[in-house]
Amino acid sequence: MLSYSFKTLWNRTFLAVGPLWFVLVFFIWGSGQLVTMQDRVIFLSVVIPGFIAIYISGFLIEKWHKKKKSEGR
C-alpha cells in the first residue's frame, strides 16, 4: 500500500519529471528545428499547456478515484 497520499506522490513525481521535461524542451529549442518565430510560438503553445494539463489530470484522476471508492465500487 502507499505510504503517502496520492497528491504527495504526484507532486514528487512532477518535481522529478519537470526538470527533465525542461531539458527536453531546451534541446528541441536549441536544435535548430524551430526556425521561425511562428514555429517557436506553436511549440510553446503546445508544450506548456500540455505539461499543465498532465499535472492537473492527476488531481482529476484522484478526485474520480475517491468518488468511485466512496460509492462502494
N, C-alpha and C positions, 0 to 999 in steps of 0.2 A: 504494500500500500504506500501511498505518497506520504512523505514526512512533512511536506509543506503544502500550502494551498495552491490551487491551480494558478491563481493570479501571480503569486510569488515566483513560481516556476516559469510562467510565461514571460514575466518581466526579466528574469535572469537570462532566459533564452535570447531575448532581444538585446540584452546588454552584450551578449557574446556574438550574435549574428549581425547586429547593427554595424560595428566596425568592419566586419568582413564585407558586408553589403557596400559600405562606403568605398572600400579598397577596389571592389569590382567596378563600381561606377567610375572611380578615378582612373582605372586602367582603360576602360572603354572611352572615357572623355579624352584621355591623352593619346589614344591610339591613332588618331587622325581619321577615324571613321565618320566623325561628326564634323563635316566640312563647313556647312553654312550655319548661320545663327538660327535659322528655322529648324535645322536638324537638332541643334542643342536644346532649343525650347521644347520640341516634341519629345525628345529623350527625357528631359527633366519632368515634363508634364505627365509622363507615364511612370517613371521610376519613383518619384516622391509620393504621389497618391497611392501607388501600388504598395509601397512599404507601409504607409499609414493604414491602408485597407487591410493588409495582412495582420497588422498589430491589433486593430480593432476587432477583426474577426475572431481572435482568440477569446475576447471577452463575450462576444455574442455566443460562441460555442459553449462557454462556461455557463452563461445565463440559460441557454437552451437545455443543457445537461441538468442543471439544478431544477429547472421546471419539470423536466421529464422524470427526474428522481422523486420529486415531491408528489407527483401524480401516482407514483407507485408502479411504474412500468418496469 
